[in-house]
Amino acid sequence: MTLSEQFMEDDIHPIDIVEHIAEYHDWDFDRIADDQIAMAVEGQWRTYSITLALSGFDETLRLVCTFEMEPPEEKLSDLYELLNEINDQCWAGSFTYWKEQKLMVYRYGLLLAGDQMAGPDQIDTMIGAAVMSAERYYPAIQLAVWGNQSPKAAMQAAIAEAYGRA
């Protein structure tokens, strides 16, 4: 059964859908408010903190996927250059580094203007794309920040997508 088959009503709140998706995948989650949920999603490289919040003000379902990172001060310019390279390849969402919080962040906003509703497959794809992007670029970030690779050289780890597992 697909995720969308579990929801037969048309007007289910997007955060309710996210809660069902988290239960379906057996992810730890906390319903922070009616319009916000936080969860932990295990990846290959890390456990990612993912928060989804529905903003009634601008009718946007916002996704923020974070993981902790404390790069040395002298590597920040390399990190920012790498993030520019990464964001040139990301068509949906973008990466940034929140220095004060020491968090690497992937952000995406799904516009729901005009009383549009997000469907379960759409929301599941948003979450999956966030984790997939974080997993794809994590090795490049590591190489640029701690592996003494130039941002361009580090990007080769992300560009050369591997299929399967050794």
Rosetta blueprint (number, residue, H / E / L):
1 M L
2 T L
3 L H
4 S H
5 E H
6 Q H
7 F L
8 M L
9 E L
10 D L
11 D L
12 I L
13 H L
14 P H
15 I H
16 D H
17 I H
18 V H
19 E H
20 H H
21 I H
22 A H
23 E H
24 Y H
25 H H
26 D L
27 W L
28 D E
29 F E
30 D E
31 R E
32 I E
33 A E
34 D L
35 D L
36 Q E
37 I E
38 A E
39 M E
40 A E
41 V E
42 E E
43 G L
44 Q L
45 W L
46 R L
47 T E
48 Y E
49 S E
50 I E
51 T E
52 L E
53 A E
54 L E
55 S E
56 G L
57 F L
58 D L
59 E L
60 T E
61 L E
62 R E
63 L E
64 V E
65 C E
66 T E
67 F E
68 E E
69 M L
70 E L
71 P L
72 P L
73 E H
74 E H
75 K H
76 L H
77 S H
78 D H
79 L H
80 Y H
81 E H
82 L H
83 L H
84 N H
85 E H
86 I H
87 N H
88 D H
89 Q H
90 C L
91 W L
92 A L
93 G L
94 S E
95 F E
96 T E
97 Y E
98 W E
99 K L
100 E L
101 Q L
102 K L
103 L E
104 M E
105 V E
106 Y E
107 R E
108 Y E
109 G E
110 L E
111 L E
112 L L
113 A L
114 G L
115 D L
116 Q L
117 M L
118 A L
119 G L
120 P H
121 D H
122 Q H
123 I H
124 D H
125 T H
126 M H
127 I H
128 G H
129 A H
130 A H
131 V H
132 M H
133 S H
134 A H
135 E H
136 R H
137 Y H
138 Y H
139 P H
140 A H
141 I H
142 Q H
143 L H
144 A H
145 V H
146 W L
147 G L
148 N L
149 Q L
150 S L
151 P H
152 K H
153 A H
154 A H
155 M H
156 Q H
157 A H
158 A H
159 I H
160 A L
161 E L
162 A L
163 Y L
164 G L
165 R L
166 A L
